[in-house]
Amino acid sequence: MIDRSGLYRLTWRLPLLLWQGAFFVVPLCFMAAMTFWLVQNYRMEPAFVWTNWQRMLGRAVFWDAYWVTLWRAALAGLIASVVAFPASYVLAFRMGEAGRRFVLLCLIVPFFTSFLVRAYAWQVILAESGPVNAVLGGVGLGPFTMLNSSFGTMVGYLTLVLPLVVIFQTWSLAAIDRALIEAAWNLGATPVKTLLRVILPAARTGLLLGAVFAFIMSFGDFVSPAYLGGSKPPTLSILIIDTTKSGQQWPRAAVVSVMMIVTLFATAAAALRLAYGRRG
């Protein structure tokens, strides 16, 4: 006997499965296969050798770029989560529904423009002769070198991810049952204890998802380290560009890409396990 309910569910899932298969699984498999190819006379030749993996994973420059990228992305996720929380708390608990919708719309507006344009704007703002150093110079400080540094890269990361983290956190905090908070107050819990014992555990999923999305977007970002960080030290995204420019070594660049994807999958899986895992 045909399971009509299962067939019905499969019918509605089929477009998504086809889309993911055509535009994610197939290109990912092709890229993974490309890591075993060779470049001869500036042309890629299909092969099955481990030369590219040995070449890239055996170089100190790859691991230096890997740990720099991992550390910066983790730091960006942490800073974005901490900075976003006060704003998200006010939006969720101190603002009405209409005001919250308006602010969330304003947070979405930056995504209407190219991130590259915003990075160029930060180049003007953070320049040694820019407005930030001008203000600091007015009080006898500076000028400080903020461009072509880790600070400039972090500013770019936060520009990219901070609005998204605020949105994630606001949705999660706004969904908390107010009765839980009122019960904590009635039982004599202080505001700090209510925050730590009730609000944060109840909003755990949204907080973790916001942090992991910030990590993912920062980990793969090219614009911030290239245009605001001066490519010093190079990240994995910059290493991909440099590798492709060096003798058209697309297979070696694919090795870097596969390592990035594996890292992101592992991080996302751990975060989802922590966010949706069985609660004690």
C-alpha positions in Angstrom: 0.0 0.0 0.0 1.3 3.4 -1.0 2.2 5.8 1.9 0.4 8.8 0.6 1.5 11.1 3.4 5.1 10.2 2.8 4.7 10.8 -0.9 3.0 14.1 -0.2 5.9 15.3 2.0 8.4 14.2 -0.6 6.6 16.1 -3.3 6.9 19.4 -1.4 10.5 18.7 -0.5 11.6 17.8 -4.0 12.2 21.4 -5.3 14.5 22.1 -2.3 16.3 18.8 -2.7 16.8 19.4 -6.4 18.0 23.0 -5.8 20.5 21.9 -3.1 21.7 19.0 -5.2 22.2 21.1 -8.4 23.7 24.2 -6.8 25.5 22.9 -3.7 26.1 19.1 -3.7 27.2 18.8 -7.3 29.6 21.8 -7.2 31.0 20.7 -3.8 31.7 17.2 -5.2 33.3 18.7 -8.3 35.5 20.9 -6.2 36.5 18.0 -4.0 37.4 16.0 -7.1 39.4 18.9 -8.4 41.8 18.7 -5.4 43.3 15.6 -7.0 43.9 17.1 -10.4 47.2 18.4 -11.7 48.1 21.7 -13.5 50.4 21.1 -16.5 51.3 23.9 -18.8 48.7 26.2 -17.1 45.9 23.7 -17.8 44.1 21.4 -15.4 44.4 17.7 -16.2 42.2 15.2 -14.4 44.1 12.8 -12.2 44.0 11.1 -8.9 47.1 12.1 -6.9 47.6 13.5 -3.4 50.2 16.1 -4.6 48.0 19.1 -4.0 47.0 18.0 -0.5 50.6 17.2 0.4 51.8 20.5 -1.0 49.2 22.7 0.8 48.9 20.9 4.1 52.7 20.6 4.3 53.3 24.3 4.1 53.5 26.5 7.1 51.9 29.4 5.3 48.6 27.4 5.1 48.5 26.6 8.8 49.4 30.2 9.7 46.6 31.5 7.6 44.2 28.8 8.9 44.8 29.6 12.6 44.6 33.4 11.9 41.3 32.9 10.1 39.9 30.6 12.8 41.0 32.9 15.6 39.7 36.1 14.0 36.3 34.5 13.1 35.8 33.2 16.6 36.7 36.6 18.1 34.3 38.3 15.7 31.5 36.0 16.7 32.2 36.6 20.4 32.5 40.4 20.1 29.4 40.6 17.9 27.4 38.5 20.4 28.5 40.6 23.4 28.0 43.9 21.7 24.6 42.9 20.2 23.1 41.6 23.4 22.2 44.9 25.1 20.6 46.2 22.0 18.7 43.0 21.5 17.6 43.0 25.1 16.1 46.5 24.8 14.4 45.6 21.5 12.9 42.4 23.0 11.9 43.7 26.5 11.8 47.4 26.5 10.3 48.3 23.1 6.8 47.8 21.6 6.0 45.5 18.7 5.8 48.4 16.2 9.1 50.0 17.3 10.8 46.6 17.2 9.7 45.9 13.6 11.0 49.4 12.5 14.4 48.8 14.1 14.7 45.3 12.7 13.9 46.8 9.3 16.6 49.4 9.7 19.0 46.5 10.6 18.1 44.8 7.3 18.6 47.9 5.2 22.5 47.7 5.2 22.2 44.4 3.4 20.6 46.2 0.5 24.0 47.7 -0.4 27.2 46.0 -1.4 29.5 45.1 1.5 32.4 46.2 -0.7 31.0 49.8 -0.8 30.7 49.8 3.0 34.3 48.6 3.3 35.5 51.5 1.1 33.5 53.8 3.3 35.4 52.4 6.3 38.7 53.1 4.5 37.9 56.8 4.5 36.7 56.8 8.1 39.6 54.8 9.5 42.4 56.5 7.5 45.1 58.4 9.4 43.6 61.7 8.0 40.0 60.4 8.5 37.3 61.7 10.9 38.1 59.2 13.7 41.7 60.3 14.0 40.6 63.9 13.6 38.4 63.6 16.6 41.1 61.8 18.6 43.6 64.5 17.6 41.3 67.1 18.9 41.7 65.7 22.4 45.5 65.2 22.0 45.5 61.5 21.0 46.7 59.8 17.9 46.9 59.6 15.0 46.5 55.8 15.2 47.0 53.3 12.4 43.7 51.6 12.0 43.8 50.5 8.4 45.9 47.6 7.2 45.7 46.0 10.6 43.9 43.4 12.6 41.7 46.2 14.0 40.6 47.2 10.5 39.8 43.6 9.7 37.7 43.3 12.9 35.8 46.5 12.1 34.9 45.0 8.7 33.8 41.7 10.2 31.6 43.4 12.7 30.1 45.6 10.0 29.2 42.5 8.1 27.8 40.4 11.0 26.5 42.7 13.7 23.1 43.5 12.3 22.5 39.8 11.7 23.4 38.9 15.2 21.1 41.5 16.7 18.2 40.1 14.6 18.9 36.6 15.7 19.1 37.5 19.4 16.1 39.8 19.3 13.9 37.1 17.8 15.1 34.6 20.4 14.7 36.9 23.4 11.2 38.1 22.2 10.0 34.5 22.1 10.7 33.9 25.8 7.6 33.3 27.9 7.3 36.3 30.1 5.7 34.1 32.8 9.1 32.5 33.4 10.6 35.9 34.1 7.8 37.0 36.4 8.0 33.7 38.2 11.7 34.3 38.8 11.0 37.7 40.2 8.2 36.4 42.5 10.7 33.8 43.9 13.1 36.6 44.8 15.6 36.3 42.0 17.7 39.4 41.4 17.9 40.9 37.8 21.3 39.3 37.4 20.2 35.9 38.5 17.1 36.2 36.3 19.3 37.0 33.3 21.8 34.1 34.0 19.3 31.4 35.2 16.2 32.2 33.1 16.8 34.5 30.1 20.1 33.2 28.8 19.1 29.5 29.0 15.7 30.2 27.4 17.3 32.2 24.5 20.3 29.8 24.1 19.3 28.6 20.6 19.1 32.1 19.1 22.2 33.3 20.9 24.3 30.3 19.6 22.9 30.5 16.1 23.7 34.2 15.9 27.3 33.6 17.1 27.8 30.7 14.7 26.5 32.6 11.7 28.8 35.5 12.6 31.7 33.0 12.7 30.7 31.4 9.4 30.4 34.8 7.6 33.7 36.1 9.1 35.6 32.9 8.4 34.9 33.1 4.7 35.0 36.9 4.2 37.6 38.2 1.8 36.7 41.9 1.7 37.5 42.8 5.3 41.0 41.3 5.5 41.9 42.4 2.0 40.6 46.0 1.9 40.7 46.9 5.6 43.4 44.6 6.9 45.8 45.0 4.1 46.1 41.2 3.7 48.5 41.1 6.7 48.6 38.4 7.9 46.8 36.6 5.0 43.7 34.7 5.8 42.4 31.5 4.0 40.3 33.5 1.5 43.3 35.6 0.6 45.4 32.5 0.3 42.9 31.1 -2.3 43.3 34.2 -4.4 47.1 34.1 -4.2 47.1 30.4 -5.0 45.0 30.8 -8.2 47.2 33.7 -9.3 50.3 31.5 -8.9 50.4 29.4 -12.1 46.6 28.9 -12.2 46.8 26.4 -9.3 43.0 25.9 -9.0 43.4 22.4 -7.5 45.5 23.7 -4.7 43.1 26.5 -4.1 40.3 23.9 -4.0 42.2 22.1 -1.2 42.0 25.3 0.9 38.3 25.6 0.1 37.6 22.1 1.1 39.4 22.6 4.4 37.4 25.7 5.0 34.1 23.9 4.3 35.1 21.0 6.6 35.9 23.4 9.4 32.6 25.3 8.9 30.6 22.0 8.8 32.2 20.9 12.0 31.6 24.2 13.7 28.0 24.4 12.6 27.3 20.8 13.7 28.8 21.4 17.1 26.8 24.6 17.5 23.6 23.0 16.5 24.2 20.1 18.8 24.8 22.5 21.7 21.7 24.7 20.7 19.2 21.9 20.1 20.7 19.1 22.2 18.9 17.5 25.1 18.5 19.8 28.0 19.3 18.7 31.5 
